[in-house]
Amino acid sequence: MSLDISVWILNGDAYAGREIVVDPPGTSSGAGAESFRYKLWGSAATRRLGATFLPQLADVTAENRGNLQVPPAQLDVFEQECELPVENVEQLSAATGYDAERILHYLSNMRDAVARARTLHGGIIIW
């Protein structure tokens, strides 16, 4: 399994009131292998950077089922948080053992999803 990023829009007729938007052709929507949930996004190194959204991927509860939901009102804050690992990618790579370019690729996918969500007044989910 791997983590995937999707854009959603509010739709009262859809399950849970949210409809997943089909990605445009050529969109990269990966956020890493399942192990990234704990070993990267939820790692102590990521938390030390001040991240609060990304570590939620490792904090699996019955309520969130391991999904990270970012509603439209929090997209700006989430996007700013995605810059923390970018600015510290070498440190994060050394601490987690993951290749810096790979980390940057997944963070780029997250930022691209935020941009798509903004244009639709939607949010994102990483699952």
DSSP file (Angstrom, degrees, kcal/mol; ACC not computed):
  #  RESIDUE AA STRUCTURE BP1 BP2  ACC     N-H-->O    O-->H-N    N-H-->O    O-->H-N    TCO  KAPPA ALPHA  PHI   PSI    X-CA   Y-CA   Z-CA
    1    1 A M              0   0    0      0, 0.0    33,-1.8     0, 0.0     2,-0.3   0.000 360.0 360.0 360.0 156.6    0.0    0.0    0.0
    2    2 A S  E     -A   33   0A   0     31,-0.3     2,-0.3    32,-0.1    31,-0.3  -0.962 360.0-102.0-140.6 160.9    1.0    3.6   -0.4
    3    3 A L  E     -A   32   0A   0     29,-3.4    28,-2.4    -2,-0.3    29,-0.6  -0.631  38.5-167.0 -82.3 139.6   -0.3    7.0    0.7
    4    4 A D  E     -A   30   0A   0     -2,-0.3   123,-2.5    26,-0.2     2,-0.5  -0.933  14.0-140.1-129.2 150.6   -2.2    9.0   -1.8
    5    5 A I  E     +B  126   0B   0     24,-2.9     2,-0.3    -2,-0.3   121,-0.2  -0.942  23.6 178.7-112.3 130.2   -3.3   12.6   -1.9
    6    6 A S  E     -B  125   0B   0    119,-2.7   119,-2.5    -2,-0.5     2,-0.4  -0.952  23.7-133.2-129.5 151.5   -6.8   13.5   -3.2
    7    7 A V  E     -B  124   0B   0     14,-0.5    14,-3.1    -2,-0.3     2,-0.3  -0.837  27.0-169.8 -98.1 139.1   -8.6   16.8   -3.6
    8    8 A W  E     -BC 123  20B   0    115,-2.6   115,-2.0    -2,-0.4     2,-0.3  -0.927  10.6-157.8-128.7 156.7  -12.2   16.9   -2.4
    9    9 A I  E     - C   0  19B   0     10,-2.2    10,-3.0    -2,-0.3     2,-0.2  -0.925  35.0 -95.4-126.2 154.7  -15.1   19.3   -2.7
   10   10 A L  E     + C   0  18B   0     -2,-0.3     2,-0.3   111,-0.3     8,-0.3  -0.509  47.8 164.3 -69.7 134.7  -18.1   19.7   -0.6
   11   11 A N    >   -     0   0    0      6,-2.8     3,-1.9    -2,-0.2     6,-0.2  -0.800  28.9-155.9-155.2 106.5  -21.1   17.8   -1.9
   12   12 A G  T 3  S+     0   0    0      1,-0.3     5,-0.1    -2,-0.3     6,-0.1   0.705  96.2  53.9 -58.8 -21.3  -24.1   17.2    0.3
   13   13 A D  T 3  S+     0   0    0      4,-0.1    -1,-0.3     2,-0.1     2,-0.1   0.584  94.9  86.7 -89.7 -10.4  -25.1   14.2   -1.8
   14   14 A A  S X  S-     0   0    0     -3,-1.9     3,-2.3     1,-0.1     5,-0.1  -0.429  97.1 -76.6 -88.0 163.3  -21.7   12.5   -1.6
   15   15 A Y  G >  S-     0   0    0      1,-0.3     3,-1.8     2,-0.2    -1,-0.1  -0.371 119.4  -0.7 -57.8 130.5  -20.6   10.1    1.2
   16   16 A A  G 3  S-     0   0    0      1,-0.3    -1,-0.3    -4,-0.1     3,-0.1   0.636 124.1 -76.7  59.7  16.1  -19.6   12.2    4.3
   17   17 A G  G <  S+     0   0    0     -3,-2.3    -6,-2.8     1,-0.2     2,-0.4   0.601 109.0 105.1  75.8  10.8  -20.5   15.3    2.3
   18   18 A R  E <   -C   10   0B   0     -3,-1.8     2,-0.5    -8,-0.3    -8,-0.2  -0.983  53.1-158.1-130.1 136.8  -17.3   15.2    0.3
   19   19 A E  E     -C    9   0B   0    -10,-3.0   -10,-2.2    -2,-0.4     2,-0.3  -0.949  20.5-129.6-113.1 126.9  -16.7   14.2   -3.3
   20   20 A I  E     -C    8   0B   0     -2,-0.5     2,-0.4   -12,-0.2   -12,-0.3  -0.591  24.5-134.8 -74.2 132.2  -13.2   13.2   -4.4
   21   21 A V        -     0   0    0    -14,-3.1   -14,-0.5    -2,-0.3     2,-0.3  -0.712  18.7-114.4 -90.1 136.0  -12.2   15.1   -7.6
   22   22 A V        -     0   0    0     -2,-0.4    -1,-0.1   -16,-0.1   -16,-0.0  -0.527  36.4-117.5 -68.7 131.1  -10.6   13.1  -10.4
   23   23 A D        -     0   0    0     -2,-0.3     3,-0.1     1,-0.1    -1,-0.1  -0.396  29.5-104.7 -69.3 145.3   -7.0   14.3  -10.9
   24   24 A P    >   -     0   0    0      0, 0.0     3,-1.8     0, 0.0    -1,-0.1  -0.320  53.3 -79.8 -62.3 153.3   -6.0   15.9  -14.1
   25   25 A P  T 3  S+     0   0    0      0, 0.0     3,-0.1     0, 0.0    -3,-0.0  -0.264 118.5  23.5 -55.3 140.0   -4.0   13.7  -16.5
   26   26 A G  T 3  S+     0   0    0      1,-0.3     2,-0.2    -3,-0.1    -3,-0.0   0.459  86.6 145.5  84.0   1.6   -0.4   13.5  -15.6
   27   27 A T    <   -     0   0    0     -3,-1.8     2,-0.6     2,-0.0    -1,-0.3  -0.530  42.4-144.8 -74.3 135.3   -0.9   14.4  -11.9
   28   28 A S        +     0   0    0     -2,-0.2    84,-0.1    -3,-0.1    -1,-0.0  -0.905  24.5 170.4 -99.2 121.8    1.3   12.7   -9.4
   29   29 A S        +     0   0    0     -2,-0.6   -24,-2.9    83,-0.0     2,-0.2   0.220  28.8 124.7-120.5  14.7   -0.6   12.1   -6.2
   30   30 A G  E     -A    4   0A   0    -26,-0.2   -26,-0.2     1,-0.1    79,-0.2  -0.473  32.7-178.0 -78.1 147.1    1.7    9.9   -4.2
   31   31 A A  E     -     0   0A   0    -28,-2.4   -27,-0.2     1,-0.5     2,-0.1   0.151  59.6 -80.7-124.5  14.6    2.7   10.8   -0.6
   32   32 A G  E     -A    3   0A   0    -29,-0.6   -29,-3.4     4,-0.0    -1,-0.5  -0.389  60.8 -47.3 114.5 169.5    5.0    7.8   -0.1
   33   33 A A  E >>  -A    2   0A   0    -31,-0.3     3,-2.0    -2,-0.1     4,-0.5  -0.270  63.3 -98.6 -67.8 162.5    4.9    4.2    0.9
   34   34 A E  T >4 S+     0   0    0    -33,-1.8     3,-1.4     1,-0.3     4,-0.4   0.844 123.8  63.9 -53.1 -35.2    2.7    3.2    3.8
   35   35 A S  T >> S+     0   0    0      1,-0.3     4,-2.9   -34,-0.2     3,-0.8   0.754  87.4  70.6 -63.6 -23.3    5.9    3.1    6.0
   36   36 A F  H <>>S+     0   0    0     -3,-2.0     5,-2.1     1,-0.2     4,-1.7   0.812  83.0  73.1 -61.7 -29.0    6.3    6.9    5.4
   37   37 A R  I <<>S+     0   0    0     -3,-1.4     5,-0.6    -4,-0.5    -1,-0.2   0.904 117.9  13.9 -50.6 -46.3    3.2    7.4    7.6
   38   38 A Y  I <45S+     0   0    0     -3,-0.8    -2,-0.2    -4,-0.4    -1,-0.2   0.835 129.3  49.2 -99.0 -42.6    5.3    6.5   10.7
   39   39 A K  I  <5S+     0   0    0     -4,-2.9    -3,-0.2     3,-0.1    -2,-0.2   0.670 129.7   8.2 -81.4 -16.7    9.0    6.6    9.6
   40   40 A L  I ><5S+     0   0    0     -4,-1.7     3,-1.3    -5,-0.3     6,-0.4   0.620 131.4  35.9-123.8 -69.5    8.8   10.0    7.9
   41   41 A W  I 3 <S+     0   0    0     -5,-2.1    -4,-0.2     1,-0.3    -3,-0.2   0.835 129.3  35.2 -64.7 -33.1    5.7   12.1    8.3
   42   42 A G  T 3 <S+     0   0    0     -6,-0.7    -1,-0.3    -5,-0.6    -4,-0.1   0.309  94.0 123.7-100.4   9.4    5.1   11.0   11.9
   43   43 A S  S <> S-     0   0    0     -3,-1.3     4,-2.3    -7,-0.2     5,-0.2  -0.197  74.6-116.2 -70.5 159.8    8.7   10.8   12.8
   44   44 A A  H  > S+     0   0    0      1,-0.2     4,-2.5     2,-0.2     5,-0.2   0.860 117.0  58.4 -59.9 -35.8   10.3   12.6   15.7
   45   45 A A  H  > S+     0   0    0      2,-0.2     4,-0.8     1,-0.2    -1,-0.2   0.909 107.7  44.6 -63.0 -42.6   12.4   14.5   13.2
   46   46 A T  H >4>S+     0   0    0     -6,-0.4     5,-1.3     1,-0.2     3,-0.6   0.905 113.4  50.7 -67.7 -41.4    9.3   15.8   11.4
   47   47 A R  H ><5S+     0   0    0     -4,-2.3     3,-1.7     1,-0.2    -2,-0.2   0.876 103.7  59.1 -64.0 -37.5    7.7   16.7   14.7
   48   48 A R  H 3<5S+     0   0    0     -4,-2.5    -1,-0.2     1,-0.3    -2,-0.2   0.770  95.9  63.4 -63.6 -24.7   10.8   18.6   15.8
   49   49 A L  T <<5S-     0   0    0     -4,-0.8    -1,-0.3    -3,-0.6    -2,-0.2   0.642 124.2-104.6 -72.0 -13.0   10.5   20.8   12.8
   50   50 A G  T < 5 +     0   0    0     -3,-1.7    -3,-0.2    -4,-0.3    -2,-0.1   0.512  66.4 156.9 100.4   7.1    7.2   22.0   14.3
   51   51 A A      < +     0   0    0     -5,-1.3    -1,-0.3     1,-0.2    -2,-0.0  -0.416  13.2 166.3 -67.3 138.5    4.9   20.1   11.9
   52   52 A T  S    S+     0   0    0     -2,-0.1     4,-0.3     3,-0.0    -1,-0.2   0.621  71.4  47.7-122.2 -31.6    1.4   19.4   13.3
   53   53 A F  S >  S+     0   0    0      2,-0.1     3,-1.8     1,-0.1     4,-0.4   0.970 108.7  50.7 -74.5 -56.2   -0.5   18.2   10.2
   54   54 A L  G >  S+     0   0    0      1,-0.3     3,-1.8     2,-0.2     4,-0.3   0.855 103.6  58.1 -56.1 -41.4    1.9   15.7    8.8
   55   55 A P  G >> S+     0   0    0      0, 0.0     3,-1.6     0, 0.0     4,-0.7   0.736  88.7  76.7 -62.9 -18.9    2.4   13.7   12.0
   56   56 A Q  G <4 S+     0   0    0     -3,-1.8     3,-0.4    -4,-0.3    -2,-0.2   0.760  80.0  70.8 -61.7 -22.6   -1.4   13.1   12.2
   57   57 A L  G <4 S+     0   0    0     -3,-1.8    -1,-0.3    -4,-0.4     3,-0.1   0.806 101.8  43.8 -62.2 -28.2   -0.8   10.5    9.5
   58   58 A A  T <4 S+     0   0    0     -3,-1.6     2,-1.4    -4,-0.3    -1,-0.2   0.606  96.2  80.0 -90.8 -13.9    0.9    8.4   12.2
   59   59 A D     <  -     0   0    0     -4,-0.7     2,-0.3    -3,-0.4     7,-0.3  -0.552  69.4-176.4 -94.6  70.5   -1.7    9.1   14.8
   60   60 A V        +     0   0    0     -2,-1.4     2,-0.3     5,-0.1    -3,-0.1  -0.523   6.7 169.4 -75.2 127.1   -4.3    6.6   13.6
   61   61 A T     >  -     0   0    0     -2,-0.3     4,-2.3     1,-0.1     5,-0.3  -0.830  49.8-106.3-128.1 169.2   -7.6    6.6   15.5
   62   62 A A  T  4 S+     0   0    0     -2,-0.3    -1,-0.1     1,-0.2    -2,-0.0   0.834 120.8  50.8 -63.0 -31.1  -11.0    5.1   15.0
   63   63 A E  T  4 S+     0   0    0      1,-0.2    -1,-0.2     2,-0.0    -3,-0.1   0.934 121.2  27.7 -73.9 -47.6  -12.2    8.5   14.0
   64   64 A N  T >4 S-     0   0    0     -5,-0.1     3,-2.9     2,-0.0    -2,-0.2   0.646  84.4-150.1 -92.7 -14.2   -9.6    9.5   11.4
   65   65 A R  T 3< S-     0   0    0     -4,-2.3    -5,-0.1     1,-0.3    -3,-0.1   0.749  72.1 -60.0  49.9  26.7   -8.7    5.9   10.3
   66   66 A G  T 3  S+     0   0    0      1,-0.3     2,-0.4    -5,-0.3    -1,-0.3   0.520 105.5 133.7  83.6   4.6   -5.3    7.2    9.5
   67   67 A N    <   -     0   0    0     -3,-2.9     2,-0.7    60,-0.0    -1,-0.3  -0.709  49.2-144.3 -90.5 138.4   -6.5    9.8    7.0
   68   68 A L  E     -D  126   0B   0     58,-2.7    58,-2.2    -2,-0.4     2,-0.5  -0.908  17.6-167.1-102.0 113.2   -5.3   13.4    7.2
   69   69 A Q  E     -D  125   0B   0     -2,-0.7    56,-0.2    56,-0.2    -2,-0.0  -0.867   7.4-172.6-101.0 129.3   -8.1   15.8    6.2
   70   70 A V  E     -D  124   0B   0     54,-3.0    54,-2.1    -2,-0.5     5,-0.1  -0.930  15.3-151.2-121.6 106.4   -7.2   19.4    5.4
   71   71 A P    >   -     0   0    0      0, 0.0     3,-2.1     0, 0.0     4,-0.4  -0.260  31.6 -99.2 -72.9 163.9  -10.3   21.5    5.0
   72   72 A P  G >  S+     0   0    0      0, 0.0     3,-1.3     0, 0.0     4,-0.4   0.848 121.1  58.1 -51.4 -40.0  -10.3   24.6    2.7
   73   73 A A  G 3  S+     0   0    0      1,-0.2     4,-0.2     2,-0.1     3,-0.1   0.664 109.7  44.9 -68.0 -15.2   -9.8   27.0    5.7
   74   74 A Q  G <> S+     0   0    0     -3,-2.1     4,-2.4     1,-0.1    -1,-0.2   0.324  80.7  99.8-110.8   7.0   -6.6   25.3    6.7
   75   75 A L  H <> S+     0   0    0     -3,-1.3     4,-2.8    -4,-0.4     5,-0.2   0.893  81.9  52.2 -61.5 -40.5   -4.9   24.9    3.3
   76   76 A D  H  > S+     0   0    0     -4,-0.4     4,-2.2     2,-0.2    -1,-0.2   0.923 111.5  46.0 -62.5 -43.7   -2.7   27.9    3.8
   77   77 A V  H  > S+     0   0    0      2,-0.2     4,-2.1     1,-0.2    -1,-0.2   0.908 113.5  49.5 -66.1 -41.9   -1.4   26.6    7.1
   78   78 A F  H  X S+     0   0    0     -4,-2.4     4,-1.9     2,-0.2    -2,-0.2   0.921 109.9  51.2 -62.7 -43.6   -0.9   23.2    5.7
   79   79 A E  H  X S+     0   0    0     -4,-2.8     4,-0.6     1,-0.2    -2,-0.2   0.898 109.7  50.1 -61.7 -40.5    1.0   24.6    2.7
   80   80 A Q  H >X S+     0   0    0     -4,-2.2     3,-1.0     1,-0.2     4,-0.6   0.893 108.2  53.6 -63.7 -39.2    3.3   26.6    5.1
   81   81 A E  H >< S+     0   0    0     -4,-2.1     3,-1.1     1,-0.3    -1,-0.2   0.866  99.9  61.4 -63.7 -35.0    3.9   23.4    7.1
   82   82 A C  H 3X S+     0   0    0     -4,-1.9     4,-0.9     1,-0.3    -1,-0.3   0.702  96.5  61.8 -65.1 -18.2    5.0   21.6    3.9
   83   83 A E  H <X S+     0   0    0     -3,-1.0     4,-2.8    -4,-0.6    -1,-0.3   0.776  88.5  71.0 -77.0 -26.7    7.8   24.2    3.6
   84   84 A L  H <X S+     0   0    0     -3,-1.1     4,-0.9    -4,-0.6    -2,-0.2   0.939 102.4  40.8 -57.5 -50.3    9.4   23.1    6.9
   85   85 A P  H  4 S+     0   0    0      0, 0.0     7,-0.2     0, 0.0    -1,-0.2   0.855 113.1  56.1 -67.1 -31.8   10.6   19.7    5.6
   86   86 A V  H >< S+     0   0    0     -4,-0.9     3,-1.2     1,-0.2    -2,-0.2   0.945 108.9  46.0 -62.2 -46.4   11.7   21.4    2.3
   87   87 A E  H 3< S+     0   0    0     -4,-2.8    -1,-0.2     1,-0.3    -3,-0.1   0.700 125.0  33.5 -68.6 -19.2   13.9   23.8    4.2
   88   88 A N  T 3X S+     0   0    0     -4,-0.9     4,-2.6    -5,-0.2    -1,-0.3  -0.045  77.7 129.3-125.2  29.7   15.3   21.0    6.3
   89   89 A V  H <> S+     0   0    0     -3,-1.2     4,-2.7     1,-0.2     5,-0.2   0.841  72.1  51.3 -62.9 -36.4   15.3   18.2    3.8
   90   90 A E  H  > S+     0   0    0      2,-0.2     4,-2.4    -4,-0.2    -1,-0.2   0.924 112.6  46.3 -66.9 -42.6   18.9   17.1    4.3
   91   91 A Q  H  > S+     0   0    0      2,-0.2     4,-2.1     1,-0.2    -2,-0.2   0.918 114.9  47.5 -62.6 -44.4   18.4   16.9    8.1
   92   92 A L  H  X S+     0   0    0     -4,-2.6     4,-1.9    -7,-0.2     6,-0.4   0.884 111.1  51.6 -65.8 -39.3   15.2   15.0    7.6
   93   93 A S  H  X S+     0   0    0     -4,-2.7     4,-2.7    -5,-0.2     5,-0.3   0.926 110.9  47.4 -62.6 -45.8   16.8   12.7    5.2
   94   94 A A  H  < S+     0   0    0     -4,-2.4    -2,-0.2     1,-0.2    -1,-0.2   0.887 114.2  47.2 -63.5 -39.3   19.7   11.9    7.5
   95   95 A A  H  < S+     0   0    0     -4,-2.1    -1,-0.2    -5,-0.2    -2,-0.2   0.815 124.5  29.5 -73.5 -30.6   17.3   11.3   10.5
   96   96 A T  H  < S-     0   0    0     -4,-1.9    -2,-0.2     2,-0.2    -3,-0.2   0.647  97.2-125.4-106.4 -18.7   14.9    9.0    8.6
   97   97 A G     <  +     0   0    0     -4,-2.7     2,-0.3     1,-0.3    -3,-0.1   0.491  65.5 132.4  84.6   2.4   17.1    7.4    6.0
   98   98 A Y        -     0   0    0     -6,-0.4    -1,-0.3    -5,-0.3    -2,-0.2  -0.686  66.5-100.3 -90.2 143.3   14.9    8.5    3.1
   99   99 A D     >  -     0   0    0     -2,-0.3     4,-2.1     1,-0.1     3,-0.2  -0.345  24.6-133.6 -60.6 133.6   16.4   10.1    0.0
  100  100 A A  H  > S+     0   0    0      1,-0.2     4,-2.6     2,-0.2     5,-0.2   0.882 105.3  52.7 -58.4 -42.0   16.1   13.9    0.0
  101  101 A E  H  > S+     0   0    0      1,-0.2     4,-2.2     2,-0.2    -1,-0.2   0.880 108.3  51.2 -64.3 -37.0   14.8   14.0   -3.6
  102  102 A R  H  > S+     0   0    0      2,-0.2     4,-2.0     1,-0.2    -1,-0.2   0.921 110.3  48.7 -65.2 -44.1   12.1   11.4   -2.8
  103  103 A I  H  X S+     0   0    0     -4,-2.1     4,-2.2     1,-0.2    -2,-0.2   0.932 111.6  49.6 -60.0 -46.6   11.0   13.5    0.2
  104  104 A L  H  X S+     0   0    0     -4,-2.6     4,-2.3     1,-0.2    -1,-0.2   0.870 107.1  55.9 -62.2 -37.5   10.9   16.7   -2.0
  105  105 A H  H  X S+     0   0    0     -4,-2.2     4,-2.0     2,-0.2    -1,-0.2   0.941 109.7  44.6 -60.0 -48.0    8.9   14.9   -4.7
  106  106 A Y  H  X S+     0   0    0     -4,-2.0     4,-1.8     1,-0.2    -2,-0.2   0.872 112.5  51.4 -67.9 -36.1    6.1   13.9   -2.2
  107  107 A L  H  X S+     0   0    0     -4,-2.2     4,-2.3     2,-0.2    -1,-0.2   0.873 108.0  53.0 -66.2 -36.4    6.1   17.4   -0.7
  108  108 A S  H  X S+     0   0    0     -4,-2.3     4,-2.5     2,-0.2    -2,-0.2   0.900 106.4  53.0 -63.5 -40.9    5.7   18.8   -4.2
  109  109 A N  H  X S+     0   0    0     -4,-2.0     4,-2.1     2,-0.2    -2,-0.2   0.895 108.9  50.3 -60.1 -39.7    2.8   16.5   -4.8
  110  110 A M  H  X S+     0   0    0     -4,-1.8     4,-2.1     2,-0.2    -2,-0.2   0.928 111.0  47.5 -64.7 -45.2    1.2   17.9   -1.6
  111  111 A R  H  X S+     0   0    0     -4,-2.3     4,-2.0     1,-0.2    -2,-0.2   0.879 111.0  52.0 -65.4 -36.8    1.7   21.5   -2.6
  112  112 A D  H  X S+     0   0    0     -4,-2.5     4,-2.2     2,-0.2    -1,-0.2   0.895 108.4  51.3 -64.2 -39.7    0.3   20.8   -6.1
  113  113 A A  H  X S+     0   0    0     -4,-2.1     4,-2.7     1,-0.2    -2,-0.2   0.890 107.4  53.4 -64.4 -38.9   -2.8   19.2   -4.5
  114  114 A V  H  X S+     0   0    0     -4,-2.1     4,-2.4     2,-0.2    -1,-0.2   0.920 108.5  50.0 -60.8 -43.9   -3.3   22.3   -2.3
  115  115 A A  H  X S+     0   0    0     -4,-2.0     4,-1.6     1,-0.2    -2,-0.2   0.915 112.1  47.1 -62.4 -43.3   -3.2   24.5   -5.4
  116  116 A R  H  X S+     0   0    0     -4,-2.2     4,-1.0     1,-0.2    -1,-0.2   0.909 111.7  51.3 -64.5 -41.0   -5.8   22.3   -7.2
  117  117 A A  H >X>S+     0   0    0     -4,-2.7     5,-2.9     1,-0.2     4,-0.6   0.897 106.1  55.0 -63.5 -40.4   -8.0   22.3   -4.0
  118  118 A R  H ><5S+     0   0    0     -4,-2.4     3,-1.2     1,-0.2    -1,-0.2   0.914 103.5  54.1 -59.7 -43.2   -7.8   26.1   -3.8
  119  119 A T  H 3<5S+     0   0    0     -4,-1.6    -1,-0.2     1,-0.3    -2,-0.2   0.778 116.0  39.6 -64.3 -24.5   -9.1   26.6   -7.4
  120  120 A L  H <<5S-     0   0    0     -4,-1.0    -1,-0.3    -3,-0.6    -2,-0.2   0.394 109.9-119.5-102.6   1.3  -12.1   24.4   -6.5
  121  121 A H  T <<5S+     0   0    0     -3,-1.2  -111,-0.3    -4,-0.6    -3,-0.2   0.873  76.2 121.7  59.0  38.5  -12.7   25.8   -3.0
  122  122 A G      < -     0   0    0     -5,-2.9  -113,-0.2    -6,-0.1     2,-0.2  -0.352  56.0-122.9-114.6-165.6  -12.1   22.3   -1.7
  123  123 A G  E     -B    8   0B   0   -115,-2.0  -115,-2.6    -2,-0.1     2,-0.3  -0.620  20.1-115.1-128.1-172.3   -9.7   20.5    0.7
  124  124 A I  E     -BD   7  70B   0    -54,-2.1   -54,-3.0  -117,-0.2     2,-0.4  -0.916  13.6-160.0-129.1 158.2   -7.3   17.6    0.5
  125  125 A I  E     -BD   6  69B   0   -119,-2.5  -119,-2.7    -2,-0.3     2,-0.6  -0.999   4.8-158.5-134.4 135.2   -7.1   14.2    2.1
  126  126 A I  E      BD   5  68B   0    -58,-2.2   -58,-2.7    -2,-0.4  -121,-0.2  -0.974 360.0 360.0-111.6 121.9   -4.0   12.1    2.4
  127  127 A W              0   0    0   -123,-2.5  -122,-0.1    -2,-0.6    -1,-0.1   0.337 360.0 360.0-143.9 360.0   -4.9    8.4    2.9
